[in-house]
Each structure stands twice: as structure tokens, then as C-alpha cells.
Amino acid sequence: MNAEEVYARRVEELMDGIDKGEFSDIANPPQAYSYGHLAALFYFAQVLQNGKKLYEQLYDRVISFGTYHVRKKVENGEKIKIAFLAISAAEWAVENVYRMLEKDERLECYVIVCPLMDRERENREKTEEQTWHFFKKHGYEARRVYDKEQDVCQGWEAAGGMPDLVVHATPWYHSLPEAFWIERFPLRVINCYIPYGIYVADSMDGNYAKKFIYNKEFVNMQWKVYADSALNLSGYETYELLHGKNITYSGYAKMDCFQERRDYTKEELRSIWKFPQEAGSGEMKRLIIAPHYSLEASAMVQYATFAKNVYFWLYLAQKYQDKITFIFKPHPNLRWKAVETHLFPSYEEYDRYLEKWNTLPNARVAEEESYLDMFATSDGMIMDSGSFIGEYMYVDKPLLFLTREEQAFNSLGEHLISGYYHARGEDYIAIEQFVEQVILKGDDAMQEKRHRVFHETLDYTGRNGCLASEYIVKDIQGLLE
């Protein structure tokens, strides 16, 4: 049975269940149904008579199942189990949300480390191992479901049973082990999504943002989606089947850490950046190189210029080894895309390329790790990625965005990109001029424009009067009352 047939069968089951009154009692969600049935109705909503209205009605009923279940448990003095699905340290966006919620005695909070099952095995194992150690090192209640020896995953039973609320880390849930797909969850579970990045990307035909950001089936099944900006909130209101009724503008929780500036000690700087033995931590500029992974010509979103400058970066790092320390921060997917598109003949060759960075006295590679301290302590960045366009605005540092003809942005992306320097990915002269003039000499002509763009688009504390994490925690705690 193919996917369309599966969805059609689920829609028939739904209709039959609705006719029988199986969804009438919010205290007793029908056990024979899952969020997969809601997803199926979403896919057929366009062709069914009054399909959109029916979907919204069923969505409201499913949310009522979850909220009733949570409040009944609170009334009975039972703890509410909140599971945070995590896929990598680099994409962990909810540090403060987790820390605030774990202090609430009514809640049991924990992180489930989910391997990315759509990556090749070596990469999957490496990422899961790094992510697991990140959460254990930082004192989280972390639960592991992946057996790397057998390359298999256990389900919710191994993580303490099905939770009451799931905080999702990614809308690309089919990358996770199947047990953790939202389609498999019972209807009593409440779901919310706190994005791991700022949404700026689009395809040249304008369909990517509409279909895969603002109206993806995943967002239409969430109790709440926490939007990073007013512009993206508007996108949901325009294109989502639910017209934004489950979207709220909290701001971007990961950026809360930049709302207050802090100083770093020399020892902390040396733990983040690599300095030559003879150089002091204050004597060299600090520059991030962050290439995107969209190398293939068939990619719906095409940002990457890495094929044009892959070895130029090493040249720069070697040329300026007495003046600049570099962090090479590739997108987590670059490794397999670089091999898939034959930019490198094998994973071993790609890894040897990374090793060339790590052997330089003034450079290192940062893969699956948090990059927030890197951003805060850097003097600038050169990149062609997506979310970083927004995230780097919060540290008020100059950024050179590498361009190619196929790049496209949503409304937020268009605003943000206007606040940065631009150069074509193969324009080595312009790239080096940025290094010389802006990074080394500090001639940051775009600073005032950057400030204006930031306050027009990303200043969520100015709008909401609180941190994004505080906004989200208040919202979640409201479920308990």
C-alpha cells in the first residue's frame, strides 16, 4: 500500500469514527486513532467537500483531548511529563525553556536524544554520540534510545513511556526514528514546536516557504508554534490551513543568551578559538567560515557556494595565520552532500579536508556543537547559509553573505540580507577586501543599516517586553491551569 492509499484509508476510518460519535467525549480520546489520521485529513482537505473546515474542527477536538488530559493529571496531583526531542547540540534552541520548566514541581522534564536516521550510519553514530555527551555534560535529564552497535532505536518504552507534552526540535520529523514521528502519537499528546533556526529561505518559484514552512502538515498539528518574527507570523497567517490560529510570536528562544552581553576570559577564548602558541587571545581577529550544504542542482533551496571556494578558505587561513584565527563551521549536512555531489570522492577525503583545517595553528573545525559562544566572541563571519542570516544579527557583528543566482528568500530574509555585505561566492578579490577592510581594519560601514534592520524585524524583547523563553514557559504553564 503506497502513502496515498494509507492516507485515504485513514480518512475513511476518521469519517466512520466521526459518524459513530467516537470523538464526542473529550475525557476519552478514541484509542484507535493517532496524529497520523489528522495528517491524512490534512492531505485530503483540499479535495474533500468542506475539507478545510472539517480539518479545523477535528484539530480543535484533538487539542481539547490533550488539554483535558493534562489538566486532569494536574488535578489528580500527577506530574506532567514533558519530553524534549533533540537531534543535535548545534540545533538545541531551548536551553532556558528547559531550565525554567524543570524547576516547576508539577513537571517531569527530560531530553530524548534522537539519531538522524536519514544520514549514513557513520555520520548518524557520530552526531548521536556528540549530542548525547553534550546533554550529559551539561546536566540534563537525558534519555538514550539508540543502540549504535545494532544501529537500531528503541521506542517510547525505553524513554519512560509516552509523555503528555512533546517539544519538537525539527519539523523534519521523518529524519527521526519512526517511533518518534508525530504521526505515531496518540491523540491525548500535546505538541509544540520551538524552531531550531530563523526561517529566511525560499525557492525561486516561491513555493518552498508556502509549502514546507508556513503550511507543512507538521505545523498544522501543533498545539503551538513559536514564531521568530512578526514577518514569519504573517506568513503563517497567510498560508497555513489553520490561518495562524496555533502560531504565536514569542521571538527566537535560542537568541535569549545574547540579550545581555558578557565578557569572556582569556582562558574561555582559548577554549573556543585556536591561537598560535606565541599569540595572545586579544592580538588576533576571530572569523567564522560557515558554508551551506545545498550543493546539488536539484535542491529546492539553493544557497551553497562551497564548490566555488572550497580551497580558497584554506588559502585565507594560511595567509592570515598571524592576524586571524578561524573557525570552519560547516552545516551538519555538508559532509554527505559534498560526497553525494562528487565535490569530494569519499567521506575519507572530506574528513582529510577538515583535518587540514585542524592542523593549522590558527584554525579549527566546529561540527555538531553549540555555536553561540563562537558567535558572541567572533569579529565577523563569511557564509552562504540560511538561519545564520538572522541569528548573527543578535551579536551585531559584520557578515559577508556569499551569493549565487539561484538564492531566494522569504519576506524576512529579504529584509535581513539588506543589512549585510555581499560578494559572489567565487569573487575572491571581494571576499579578501572584506577580510582586509572590515575584519582587520574595523571599517564596518554597514553597522547603522544593520541596527535599523534588526529593530524592524527581530527585536522581540522590544515588542513582547520579555525573553522568548519566558514567553514560551508562561504559555506552557498556562496549560496546567
MIMARBA-248606 format. One record per residue (C-alpha): residue number from 0; chain; x, y, z. Coordinates in nm, 4 decimals, decimal comma, padded with zeros to 6 digits. Layout:
<pts>
    i  ch         u         v         w
  NUM   A         X         Y         Z
...
</pts>
This chain:
<pts>
    i  ch         u         v         w
    0   A   00,0000   00,0000   00,0000
    1   A   00,1522   00,3347  -00,1020
    2   A   00,1370   00,6533   00,1060
    3   A  -00,1660   00,7965  -00,0705
    4   A  -00,3596   00,4746  -00,0150
    5   A  -00,2624   00,4734   00,3536
    6   A  -00,3849   00,8305   00,3959
    7   A  -00,7073   00,7563   00,2075
    8   A  -00,7769   00,4590   00,4340
    9   A  -00,7141   00,6731   00,7447
   10   A  -00,9527   00,9405   00,6209
   11   A  -01,2205   00,6745   00,5700
   12   A  -01,1572   00,5483   00,9245
   13   A  -01,1907   00,9038   01,0546
   14   A  -01,5183   00,9653   00,8771
   15   A  -01,6546   00,6378   01,0072
   16   A  -01,5426   00,7205   01,3615
   17   A  -01,6931   01,0692   01,3491
   18   A  -02,0257   00,9246   01,2283
   19   A  -02,0211   00,6809   01,5207
   20   A  -01,9600   00,9629   01,7711
   21   A  -01,6199   00,8308   01,8765
   22   A  -01,4769   01,1853   01,9078
   23   A  -01,7571   01,3306   02,1192
   24   A  -01,6132   01,2750   02,4689
   25   A  -01,3027   01,4870   02,5404
   26   A  -01,2337   01,2818   02,8529
   27   A  -01,1922   00,9659   02,6441
   28   A  -00,9903   01,0113   02,3218
   29   A  -01,0539   00,7179   02,0885
   30   A  -00,7584   00,4818   02,1165
   31   A  -00,7824   00,3539   01,7592
   32   A  -00,6667   00,6865   01,6142
   33   A  -00,3365   00,8754   01,6071
   34   A  -00,1973   01,2022   01,4741
   35   A  -00,1453   01,0080   01,1532
   36   A  -00,5192   01,0351   01,0974
   37   A  -00,5019   01,4106   01,1430
   38   A  -00,2141   01,4250   00,8930
   39   A  -00,4155   01,2181   00,6458
   40   A  -00,7083   01,4578   00,6698
   41   A  -00,4702   01,7492   00,6132
   42   A  -00,3500   01,5953   00,2867
   43   A  -00,7074   01,5393   00,1659
   44   A  -00,8521   01,8669   00,2968
   45   A  -00,8079   02,0386  -00,0399
   46   A  -01,0209   01,7843  -00,2282
   47   A  -01,2884   01,6974   00,0268
   48   A  -01,6071   01,8976   00,0385
   49   A  -01,5667   02,1411   00,3294
   50   A  -01,2340   01,9647   00,3916
   51   A  -01,0589   02,2648   00,5452
   52   A  -01,3446   02,3317   00,7836
   53   A  -01,3562   01,9644   00,8816
   54   A  -00,9818   01,9628   00,9428
   55   A  -01,0017   02,2652   01,1713
   56   A  -01,2889   02,1110   01,3670
   57   A  -01,1004   01,7856   01,4164
   58   A  -00,7824   01,9752   01,5084
   59   A  -00,9742   02,1652   01,7781
   60   A  -01,1106   01,8381   01,9142
   61   A  -00,7639   01,6772   01,9247
   62   A  -00,6224   01,9765   02,1141
   63   A  -00,9127   01,9544   02,3586
   64   A  -00,8237   01,5876   02,4219
   65   A  -00,4682   01,6866   02,5146
   66   A  -00,5513   01,9873   02,7297
   67   A  -00,8170   01,7930   02,9209
   68   A  -00,5710   01,5085   02,9833
   69   A  -00,3027   01,7444   03,1157
   70   A  -00,5362   01,9367   03,3442
   71   A  -00,6916   01,6190   03,4807
   72   A  -00,3467   01,4883   03,5745
   73   A  -00,2647   01,8157   03,7492
   74   A  -00,5962   01,7983   03,9350
   75   A  -00,5075   01,4455   04,0485
   76   A  -00,1652   01,5566   04,1706
   77   A   00,0214   01,3666   03,8986
   78   A   00,3295   01,5081   03,7317
   79   A   00,3102   01,6186   03,3699
   80   A   00,5768   01,4513   03,1571
   81   A   00,7409   01,6839   02,9047
   82   A   00,9769   01,5242   02,6524
   83   A   01,2138   01,7422   02,4507
   84   A   01,3150   01,5703   02,1269
   85   A   01,6751   01,6680   02,0491
   86   A   01,8742   01,5946   01,7337
   87   A   02,1995   01,7861   01,7882
   88   A   02,3706   02,0273   02,0226
   89   A   02,4051   02,2773   01,7376
   90   A   02,0277   02,2825   01,6872
   91   A   01,9329   02,2883   02,0557
   92   A   01,7254   02,6064   02,0817
   93   A   01,5553   02,5733   02,4193
   94   A   01,8202   02,5845   02,6915
   95   A   01,6355   02,8450   02,9000
   96   A   01,2927   02,6937   02,8353
   97   A   01,4108   02,3586   02,9673
   98   A   01,5891   02,5111   03,2685
   99   A   01,2838   02,7116   03,3732
  100   A   01,0384   02,4261   03,3278
  101   A   01,2492   02,1721   03,5164
  102   A   01,2143   02,3907   03,8274
  103   A   00,8361   02,3518   03,8190
  104   A   00,7497   02,0761   04,0669
  105   A   00,4391   01,9864   03,8669
  106   A   00,6544   01,8755   03,5730
  107   A   00,8932   01,5963   03,4835
  108   A   01,1215   01,7265   03,2074
  109   A   01,3695   01,5209   03,0082
  110   A   01,5548   01,5172   02,6782
  111   A   01,5354   01,2292   02,4328
  112   A   01,8427   01,2151   02,2119
  113   A   01,7189   01,1115   01,8678
  114   A   01,9613   00,9942   01,5977
  115   A   01,9089   01,1244   01,2456
  116   A   01,8059   00,8086   01,0668
  117   A   01,8238   00,9617   00,7186
  118   A   02,2008   01,0146   00,7436
  119   A   02,4540   00,7486   00,6551
  120   A   02,5455   00,5285   00,9503
  121   A   02,8860   00,6700   01,0400
  122   A   02,7517   01,0252   01,0438
  123   A   02,4448   00,9159   01,2408
  124   A   02,6565   00,7475   01,5062
  125   A   02,8972   01,0390   01,5353
  126   A   02,6240   01,3011   01,5695
  127   A   02,4243   01,0993   01,8215
  128   A   02,7359   01,0347   02,0320
  129   A   02,8327   01,4040   02,0363
  130   A   02,4774   01,5085   02,1175
  131   A   02,4423   01,2554   02,3972
  132   A   02,7650   01,3724   02,5633
  133   A   02,6604   01,7374   02,5290
  134   A   02,3418   01,6805   02,7278
  135   A   02,5052   01,4629   02,9919
  136   A   02,7939   01,7092   03,0329
  137   A   02,5524   01,9972   03,0909
  138   A   02,3411   01,8189   03,3482
  139   A   02,0238   01,7452   03,1563
  140   A   01,7955   01,4542   03,2334
  141   A   01,8818   01,2833   02,9038
  142   A   01,7457   00,9503   02,7802
  143   A   01,9111   00,7474   02,5091
  144   A   01,7188   00,5331   02,2606
  145   A   01,9860   00,4493   02,0019
  146   A   02,1922   00,1302   02,0005
  147   A   02,4817   00,2078   01,7688
  148   A   02,6162  -00,1474   01,7805
  149   A   02,2962  -00,2770   01,6211
  150   A   02,2048   00,0523   01,4510
  151   A   01,8516   00,0303   01,5894
  152   A   01,6342   00,2513   01,8092
  153   A   01,4049   00,1677   02,0934
  154   A   01,0734   00,3487   02,1275
  155   A   00,8976   00,5427   02,3987
  156   A   00,9043   00,2475   02,6376
  157   A   01,2813   00,2828   02,6701
  158   A   01,2404   00,6536   02,7451
  159   A   00,9883   00,6177   03,0247
  160   A   00,6666   00,5806   02,8291
  161   A   00,4564   00,8184   02,6219
  162   A   00,4754   01,1752   02,7578
  163   A   00,1945   01,4256   02,7980
  164   A   00,3628   01,7037   02,6013
  165   A   00,6318   01,6796   02,3341
  166   A   00,8559   01,9745   02,2498
  167   A   00,9783   01,9239   01,8938
  168   A   01,3212   02,0320   01,7714
  169   A   01,2613   01,9991   01,3982
  170   A   00,9700   01,9939   01,1529
  171   A   01,1577   01,7295   00,9509
  172   A   01,0308   01,4594   01,1816
  173   A   01,0760   01,1782   00,9288
  174   A   01,4505   01,2120   00,9927
  175   A   01,3892   01,0749   01,3441
  176   A   01,3357   00,7117   01,4452
  177   A   00,9840   00,6127   01,3408
  178   A   00,8547   00,5768   01,6978
  179   A   00,9107   00,9492   01,7466
  180   A   00,7220   01,0662   01,4384
  181   A   00,4289   01,2832   01,5402
  182   A   00,2076   01,0684   01,3144
  183   A   00,2568   00,7802   01,5601
  184   A   00,1454   00,9749   01,8704
  185   A  -00,1907   00,9098   02,0397
  186   A  -00,4416   01,1939   02,0307
  187   A  -00,4045   01,2746   02,4008
  188   A  -00,0491   01,4070   02,3483
  189   A   00,0033   01,7828   02,3210
  190   A   00,2749   01,9007   02,0789
  191   A   00,4583   02,2268   02,0379
  192   A   00,7386   02,3352   01,8069
  193   A   01,0128   02,5780   01,9054
  194   A   01,2116   02,6324   01,5828
  195   A   01,5817   02,5482   01,5779
  196   A   01,6545   02,8274   01,3287
  197   A   01,5170   03,1512   01,1900
  198   A   01,3116   03,0981   00,8758
  199   A   01,4517   03,3084   00,5907
  200   A   01,4719   03,0689   00,2935
  201   A   01,2530   03,0262  -00,0093
  202   A   01,2732   02,8669  -00,3528
  203   A   01,2901   03,0721  -00,6700
  204   A   00,9279   02,9854  -00,7507
  205   A   00,8121   03,0897  -00,4027
  206   A   00,6646   02,7501  -00,3171
  207   A   00,9169   02,6313  -00,0582
  208   A   00,8182   02,8771   00,2151
  209   A   00,4457   02,8314   00,1491
  210   A   00,4521   02,4515   00,1467
  211   A   00,7380   02,3469   00,3743
  212   A   00,7434   02,6286   00,6299
  213   A   00,4081   02,8002   00,6639
  214   A   00,1720   02,5186   00,5647
  215   A   00,3601   02,1977   00,6334
  216   A   00,1361   01,9281   00,7826
  217   A   00,3635   01,9263   01,0887
  218   A   00,2842   02,2855   01,1908
  219   A  -00,0878   02,2261   01,1371
  220   A  -00,0778   01,9501   01,4006
  221   A   00,0921   02,1548   01,6747
  222   A  -00,0834   02,2997   01,9762
  223   A   00,1589   02,5923   01,9440
  224   A   00,4325   02,7009   01,7040
  225   A   00,6539   02,9793   01,8390
  226   A   00,7356   03,2210   01,5565
  227   A   01,0693   03,4003   01,5451
  228   A   00,9377   03,7259   01,3962
  229   A   00,6267   03,9225   01,3071
  230   A   00,7037   03,8722   00,9370
  231   A   00,7033   03,4946   00,9715
  232   A   00,3903   03,5100   01,1867
  233   A   00,2281   03,6893   00,8938
  234   A   00,3456   03,4114   00,6621
  235   A   00,1689   03,1503   00,8752
  236   A  -00,1468   03,3602   00,8929
  237   A  -00,1485   03,3888   00,5136
  238   A  -00,0656   03,0333   00,4067
  239   A  -00,1331   02,7889   00,6929
  240   A  -00,4511   02,5847   00,6650
  241   A  -00,5293   02,6943   01,0224
  242   A  -00,4537   03,0570   00,9272
  243   A  -00,2119   03,1048   01,2152
  244   A  -00,4548   03,0165   01,4972
  245   A  -00,1874   02,7993   01,6604
  246   A   00,1054   03,0350   01,5901
  247   A   00,2310   03,2943   01,8359
  248   A   00,5162   03,5440   01,8116
  249   A   00,7417   03,4678   02,1046
  250   A   01,0693   03,5558   01,9363
  251   A   01,3559   03,3153   01,8875
  252   A   01,4376   03,1378   02,2155
  253   A   01,7924   03,0438   02,1192
  254   A   01,8815   03,4127   02,0941
  255   A   01,7877   03,4908   02,4550
  256   A   02,1503   03,4338   02,5502
  257   A   02,2528   03,7431   02,3506
  258   A   02,0130   03,9826   02,5229
  259   A   02,2801   04,0581   02,7815
  260   A   02,6410   04,0994   02,6745
  261   A   02,9084   03,9267   02,8783
  262   A   03,2862   03,9340   02,8867
  263   A   03,4961   03,6246   02,8176
  264   A   03,8205   03,5459   02,9968
  265   A   04,1411   03,4691   02,8081
  266   A   04,1018   03,1055   02,9087
  267   A   03,7479   03,0932   02,7730
  268   A   03,8565   03,2488   02,4441
  269   A   04,1320   02,9892   02,4081
  270   A   03,8791   02,7120   02,4697
  271   A   03,6669   02,8420   02,1802
  272   A   03,9321   02,9606   01,9322
  273   A   04,2724   02,8249   01,8389
  274   A   04,5582   03,0721   01,8731
  275   A   04,9187   03,0125   01,7709
  276   A   05,1420   02,9449   02,0705
  277   A   05,3075   03,2843   02,0543
  278   A   04,9846   03,4843   02,0074
  279   A   04,7724   03,6282   02,2836
  280   A   04,3952   03,5852   02,2741
  281   A   04,3473   03,9576   02,2232
  282   A   04,6000   04,0019   01,9442
  283   A   04,4151   03,8280   01,6612
  284   A   04,0810   03,8816   01,4932
  285   A   03,8303   03,5961   01,5039
  286   A   03,6463   03,4936   01,1857
  287   A   03,3833   03,2216   01,1208
  288   A   03,3505   03,0499   00,7809
  289   A   03,0100   02,8759   00,7570
  290   A   02,9235   02,7034   00,4262
  291   A   02,5761   02,5714   00,3454
  292   A   02,5110   02,2183   00,2175
  293   A   02,2759   02,2795  -00,0806
  294   A   02,5271   02,1773  -00,3478
  295   A   02,3036   01,9703  -00,5731
  296   A   02,1425   02,1380  -00,8737
  297   A   01,8063   01,9790  -00,7899
  298   A   01,7820   02,1283  -00,4397
  299   A   01,4639   02,3266  -00,3869
  300   A   01,6574   02,5832  -00,1828
  301   A   01,9989   02,6575  -00,3335
  302   A   02,2365   02,8653  -00,1234
  303   A   02,5713   02,6848  -00,1244
  304   A   02,8751   02,8321  -00,2994
  305   A   03,1191   02,5846  -00,1426
  306   A   03,2058   02,4209  -00,4749
  307   A   03,3459   02,7586  -00,5860
  308   A   03,5578   02,8357  -00,2815
  309   A   03,6315   02,5089  -00,1013
  310   A   04,0095   02,5524  -00,1134
  311   A   04,0127   02,9317  -00,1069
  312   A   03,9194   02,9173   00,2618
  313   A   04,2314   02,7193   00,3446
  314   A   04,4352   02,9697   00,1460
  315   A   04,2898   03,2563   00,3523
  316   A   04,3504   03,0792   00,6813
  317   A   04,7134   03,0130   00,5883
  318   A   04,7739   03,3640   00,4517
  319   A   04,6412   03,5369   00,7644
  320   A   04,7663   03,2927   01,0243
  321   A   04,9466   03,5721   01,2119
  322   A   04,6440   03,8036   01,2135
  323   A   04,3227   03,5983   01,2190
  324   A   04,2059   03,2825   01,3929
  325   A   03,9357   03,0909   01,2030
  326   A   03,6536   02,8549   01,2896
  327   A   03,5283   02,6473   00,9976
  328   A   03,1615   02,5784   01,0801
  329   A   03,0078   02,3605   00,8057
  330   A   02,6367   02,2873   00,8014
  331   A   02,5837   01,9405   00,9574
  332   A   02,4599   01,8073   00,6211
  333   A   02,7592   01,9295   00,4207
  334   A   02,9606   01,6120   00,4726
  335   A   02,7206   01,3794   00,2932
  336   A   02,6139   01,6374   00,0343
  337   A   02,9765   01,7085  -00,0591
  338   A   03,0263   01,3386  -00,1320
  339   A   02,6850   01,2836  -00,2922
  340   A   02,7542   01,5643  -00,5426
  341   A   03,1113   01,4378  -00,6035
  342   A   03,2802   01,7528  -00,4745
  343   A   03,4778   01,5008  -00,2692
  344   A   03,5213   01,1431  -00,3928
  345   A   03,4642   00,9902  -00,0475
  346   A   03,3894   01,0666   00,3161
  347   A   03,7543   00,9962   00,3896
  348   A   03,8590   01,2739   00,1522
  349   A   03,6131   01,5155   00,3102
  350   A   03,7447   01,4252   00,6550
  351   A   04,1004   01,4832   00,5329
  352   A   03,9904   01,8288   00,4189
  353   A   03,8638   01,9016   00,7714
  354   A   04,1878   01,7713   00,9153
  355   A   04,3777   02,0282   00,7090
  356   A   04,1847   02,2930   00,8976
  357   A   04,2549   02,1365   01,2338
  358   A   04,6289   02,1088   01,1687
  359   A   04,6622   02,4837   01,1067
  360   A   04,7930   02,6775   01,4085
  361   A   04,5129   02,9340   01,3787
  362   A   04,2071   02,7303   01,2799
  363   A   03,9737   02,4547   01,3922
  364   A   03,6577   02,2814   01,2734
  365   A   03,3315   02,3041   01,4685
  366   A   03,0718   02,0450   01,3671
  367   A   02,7977   01,9179   01,5998
  368   A   02,8411   02,1604   01,8884
  369   A   02,6779   02,4766   02,0155
  370   A   02,7946   02,7815   01,8227
  371   A   02,6565   03,0547   02,0479
  372   A   02,9871   03,1321   02,2205
  373   A   03,1568   03,1340   01,8797
  374   A   02,9116   03,3976   01,7593
  375   A   02,9471   03,6090   02,0717
  376   A   03,3282   03,6130   02,0621
  377   A   03,3765   03,6469   01,6857
  378   A   03,4661   03,9631   01,4926
  379   A   03,2785   03,8585   01,1791
  380   A   03,1503   03,5769   00,9626
  381   A   03,1574   03,4750   00,5964
  382   A   02,8810   03,2377   00,4913
  383   A   02,6059   03,1390   00,2483
  384   A   02,3663   02,9728   00,4901
  385   A   02,0072   03,0446   00,5837
  386   A   01,9174   03,0824   00,9521
  387   A   02,2529   03,2398   01,0404
  388   A   02,1414   03,5470   00,8429
  389   A   01,9013   03,6157   01,1277
  390   A   02,0909   03,4661   01,4190
  391   A   02,4088   03,6644   01,3593
  392   A   02,2110   03,9897   01,3758
  393   A   02,1807   03,9377   01,7508
  394   A   02,5552   03,9755   01,8113
  395   A   02,5857   04,2922   01,5981
  396   A   02,8912   04,1807   01,4025
  397   A   02,9660   04,2277   01,0292
  398   A   02,8764   03,9410   00,7970
  399   A   02,9705   03,8802   00,4335
  400   A   02,6981   03,6853   00,2564
  401   A   02,8148   03,4839  -00,0448
  402   A   02,5718   03,4982  -00,3330
  403   A   02,4664   03,2890  -00,6317
  404   A   02,1863   03,3472  -00,8809
  405   A   01,9605   03,0688  -00,7500
  406   A   01,9261   03,2080  -00,3968
  407   A   01,5806   03,3183  -00,2860
  408   A   01,4374   03,4465   00,0419
  409   A   01,1065   03,4919   00,2141
  410   A   00,9995   03,8371   00,3309
  411   A   01,2053   03,8202   00,6497
  412   A   01,5125   03,7008   00,4606
  413   A   01,4852   03,9861   00,2122
  414   A   01,4860   04,2392   00,4945
  415   A   01,7741   04,0779   00,6807
  416   A   02,0022   04,0297   00,3820
  417   A   01,9867   04,4035   00,3127
  418   A   02,1810   04,4642   00,6342
  419   A   02,4907   04,2661   00,5305
  420   A   02,7841   04,2845   00,2915
  421   A   02,7544   04,0773  -00,0297
  422   A   03,0003   03,9096  -00,2658
  423   A   02,9669   03,6314  -00,5194
  424   A   03,0939   03,3004  -00,3881
  425   A   03,3746   03,2902  -00,6443
  426   A   03,4746   03,6578  -00,6128
  427   A   03,7943   03,6005  -00,4172
  428   A   03,9025   03,9650  -00,4520
  429   A   03,5815   04,0975  -00,2928
  430   A   03,5990   03,8350  -00,0182
  431   A   03,9532   03,9315   00,0704
  432   A   03,8624   04,3001   00,0634
  433   A   03,6027   04,2247   00,3311
  434   A   03,8694   04,0487   00,5358
  435   A   04,1145   04,3366   00,4990
  436   A   03,8812   04,6347   00,5351
  437   A   03,6066   04,5158   00,7664
  438   A   03,7662   04,2438   00,9798
  439   A   04,1246   04,3646   01,0130
  440   A   04,0753   04,7436   00,9868
  441   A   03,7322   04,7521   01,1526
  442   A   03,5762   04,9711   00,8865
  443   A   03,2175   04,8487   00,9319
  444   A   03,0153   05,0736   00,7004
  445   A   02,7016   04,8560   00,7310
  446   A   02,6647   04,8815   01,1085
  447   A   02,3993   05,1532   01,1154
  448   A   02,1912   04,9763   00,8478
  449   A   02,2250   04,6503   01,0414
  450   A   02,0910   04,8152   01,3575
  451   A   01,7914   04,9532   01,1712
  452   A   01,7103   04,6174   01,0094
  453   A   01,7380   04,4380   01,3420
  454   A   01,4983   04,6690   01,5231
  455   A   01,2499   04,6499   01,2364
  456   A   01,2455   04,2693   01,2186
  457   A   01,3966   04,0767   01,5116
  458   A   01,3651   04,2833   01,8306
  459   A   01,1229   04,0522   02,0093
  460   A   01,2069   04,1750   02,3591
  461   A   01,1198   04,5250   02,2458
  462   A   00,7810   04,4016   02,1240
  463   A   00,6912   04,1462   02,3939
  464   A   00,8714   04,3001   02,6899
  465   A   01,0243   03,9663   02,7874
  466   A   01,2614   03,6963   02,6708
  467   A   01,1281   03,4408   02,4225
  468   A   01,1899   03,1650   02,6775
  469   A   00,9842   03,3460   02,9403
  470   A   00,7020   03,3904   02,6901
  471   A   00,7030   03,0201   02,5978
  472   A   00,7270   02,8949   02,9570
  473   A   00,4328   03,1115   03,0614
  474   A   00,2346   02,9677   02,7709
  475   A   00,3156   02,6060   02,8600
  476   A   00,2462   02,6590   03,2287
  477   A  -00,0914   02,8027   03,1281
  478   A  -00,1826   02,4517   03,0086
  479   A  -00,1692   02,3341   03,3677
  480   A  -00,4268   02,5816   03,4967
</pts>
